[in-house]
Amino acid sequence: MDANYGMLNNPLLEITVHGCSKLKNMNYFTKQQPYVCLDYVGTQFRTTTHKEGGKNPSYNEKYYFRVIEDVDQLDICVYSKNSMASDTFIGSGRVYLHRVVCMGYDETAWPIVDKHNKFAGEVELSMVIVFPEAPIAASAPPFVGDNHEESVENVLSNIVGVGSMPMEKLFEKIALFLFTKALEVTCINNIE
């Protein structure tokens, strides 16, 4: 079986950590140096440390997580880098993925709370569902139609809007369309 079989059934969650705002100040003598940690079912990423980031650091860093069925949240934590001792915990929160799964996109500032469950700032994220590029399966027939000399590209180029679109882009669009329709059905069933 092809190693890429099923790739379109495993979309990726692309998360861009734009930055933080209104962070609780944990350093009293110097500006804090915050960084953000993301954890989705054991897959963890950490942004770079924003030196002198203070209360409003910016990152604009992208991370990718393989979407896991029935997992609808990820955890975020913010720390301040400390060169003299262990890093200082600023706050943590939970990001709910329902909107990005149903709509394909979400851009929200997610609140975090400190160890006393008090507001400690916000983490600004944008999230989108993306599909990795997948080659045509090796078992797929190279030609379609009654005329075996007519290639897949020629047949698809006659479809409105496809024209000179690269095959990889076309398959990505088809997969995104099918995934979106499946999500719409799932969301409608959840509402009912």
N, C-alpha and C positions, 0 to 999 in steps of 0.2 A: 504494500500500500504506500502511496505517496506520503512523504514526511509532512507535506503541507496540507494534507487532507484535513478538513474541518477548521482551517484557520479562520474562515469567515464566520464560523459559529462561535469564535472566541474573540470578540471585539476587545479593544483596549480602552481604558479610561485615561484620557490625557488630562492631567491637572497642571495648571499654571499657577504657581504661588507668586502673586503680584507683590505682596508685601503685608505689613501689619500696620494697624493704626491704634492709637490710644492705649498703647501698652503700658502696663503698670511699671513704674520705674523701680528697678531692684538694685541699682547702683547709686550710692549717695555721693561719691566723690568723683566719679568719672561717668562718661556716657556708657550705657549698657551696649553690649555687642550681641544682638539677638540672632537666633537662627530658628528655623521651623523644622519639626520632624513630622513626617506622615507615616501612618501605619495602616495598611489594608490587608487584613488576614495574614499577618506575619511578614508581608513584604514591606520593607521600610526604606524611606529615603529621607535625606537631611539636606536642607538648603545650605548654601555657603553662609558663613558668619558675616553679618554686615557690621564691619568695624565702625564704631561711632554712629550706629543706626539709631540709638536712642529709643524714643517711643514710636517712631514711624519709619521703620526700615523698609527698603524696597529690594526685591529680588528678581522678579520676572524670569523664573526658572521653571522649566517643564519637566514633568515626570510621567511615566507610563506604568499603569497597573493592568494586568490581565483581568477582565471582568469575570467575576465568579457569580454564578447563578444563586439567587436568594441571599446574597450579602449586600445589604443596602446602606452601609455606613463605613466610614473610615475615621480614625482617630488622629487628632492633631495635637501637638505639644509645642510650646515655645520656651526656649531657654536663653539665658544670657551667658555668653562665653566668659569664663573666669580663668585667668592664667595662674592665679595664686592658689586656687582651691578647686573643688568640683564646680561644674557649671550650675548656675542658679536657675531653678524652675520659676518661670513667669506664670504660665497657665496652660490649660488643656481644654479641649472641646471635642465635640463629635460632629462630623459632617454627614448629613443624610443625602443619599444618592437618588432618591425617588424622582426628583425633578429631572436630573440629567438622564436617567434611564428612560423616563417617559417622553421627554422633549428633545433629548439628544444634546442639550446644552444647558449650562447653569453658570451664572456669575453672581456670587454672593460674598458678603463679608460675614464670616462665621465668628460668633462670640467665643471667647475662652474665659475660663474662671480659674482663680488661684486655688491654693490648697484649702482655703476657708470658704470656698464656693462663692466668692465675690468676683464681680466683673474685673477682668484683667486685660481686656483689649479685644481686638478683632484680627482675624487672618483673612485676607482678601484672596479668594480663589476664583478661577474660571475653570470649568470642567466641560469636556466634550467627549462623546463616544466616537472613536475612530476605528478603522479597520486596517490591519496590516496588509501590505500588498501581497497578493498570492498569485503565483503563476498558474497558468492553465494546467489542470491535472494531466499527467502523462497518459492516462487512459482515455482522455477525451478524443473523439474523432477529429481529424484535422480539417474535414470538409463537411458541408451540410447541403441539403437540398437534393433534387433529382440529378442535377448536373454536378458531378463530383469534381469538376474543375473549378467550381465557384468556391472561393475561400470564405471563411467565417468573417473576415474583415470586409469583404465585398458585400455580403448579406447584411451585416450590421451597419455598414455605411449608408444603406438605404433607409434606415430608421430615422425619423425626424429628430434632429438635434444631436445625432451622433457624429455624422460627417467624418471629420478627420481626427476624432478623439482617439488618443492612444488606448489600446486594448486594456491595459492595466487600470486606467482611469474609468473606463466603461464598466469593468467588472466591479470596481470599488463603488461606483454609483448604483449599480444594480443591487449589490449587497447591502448598501446603506438604505436603499428604498425598501428592500425586503425586511431588513431588521427594524426599520421605522414602523412598517405596517404591523409587524409582529408585536412591537411594543405598544402600539395603539390598541390592539386587541387586548393585550395584557392589562393596560391601564383602564380600559373601559370595563373589563371583567372585574377588576379590583374595586372600581367605583360602585358597580351594581352590587 
